[in-house]
């Protein structure tokens, strides 16, 4: 079979399988809507709590928590709309049957859901809140503009010398720059503190230096004492040795003894040399004569 026809057949089979797969899933029926129904909610939850729970699987664009018109309490169910339809599949598969604050949630798709329009009381409340916020913002802006454009603040910004006249001593601490706040007394006190700290540090250093010098002098003294003792002991021992070595003989007798000892040493050396010579001659004779005789006897 031609390989090109094989490839075409494989492509056809893959396309058929792709077309069949989504129809096998029941989520495919709700492709058109991104809304889900959530039931079994605890009555203490608010819109923010529900957003925090269900935003795990996608961004929420709309939420309708059904409430009682008279009391304003929620009825325990709501409708949630996601930005992406695929996040509804994840929410239904994962949140359906879960337990939240002792109650089991029921989560399912919604085919055709139309969010309700704002009712009259809720719309009035929203409009009033928006108007109040807008008024407050406008008033705040006008006050800020008037304060900024006032001549006093202009002087404070442009000339730092005028700040001293305008700022009271209480406001100086909070608003004015540190250069204006610091009076000459403050600077003198600061210098005194620095000088005290410097004196303390120097005093500590001087004390440490004095201690080091004291220890050095002690060491040098101990060394000198030890040296003196050692010298005295050495001199005494040397004198004792000299006194013990002093001979009882006269000078002429000592010379005779030295000559005798020298002669004895020479005689000893000569005798040693004599003893070595015949030993060497015997060895040679043994090598030349007796070696052959002994070998003959063995054979």
Secondary structure, DSSP 8 states (H G I E B T S, - for coil): --HHHHHHHHHHHHHHHHHHHHHHSGGGGGTT--EEEEES--TT--HHHHHHHHGGGS-EEEEEEEE-TTT--EEEEEEEEESSTHHHHHHHHHHTT-EETTEE-EEEE-SS-------HHHHHHHHHHHHHHHHHHHHHHHHHHHHHHSHHHHHHHH-HHHHHHHS-HHHHHHTS-HHHH--HHHHHHHHHHHHHHHHHHHHHHHHHHHHHHHHHHHHHHHHHHHHHHHHHHHHHHHHHHHHHH--SS-HHHHHHHHHHHHHHHHHHHHHHHHHHHHHHHHHHHIIIIIHHHHHHHH-
